[in-house]
């Protein structure tokens, strides 16, 4: 469990460090996720029982964090509730953004699903 938390937090820290060093537009947590994916890819290639145990440790730590994810949103929810007048003032923009992003996400999901299905049908 401790090793898993170490890997997760290290990837987060490295992602933030790369983001601050480069000043790029990609957020640090996104870079951290990419580093974590690279870690899993390298671990899978190296194989072995020891690497599998380490991978399971990271999975266990991630599952533990996901279990309490709802609690992590409480401070953000309280912050939003404290700014209701600001939200009401920008309600039209927020609503347009929510609807637009939902439609864009649905279209991207359908496109990805169709692409994967096409690629898997070609592979058979």
Secondary structure, DSSP 8 states (H G I E B T S, - for coil): -HHHHHHHHHHHHHHHHHHHHH--SS-HHHHHHHHHHHHHHHHHHH-HHHHHHHHHHHHHHHHHHHHTHHHHTHHHHHHHHTTHHHHHHTHHHHHHHHHHHHHHHHHHHHHHHHHHHHHHHHH-
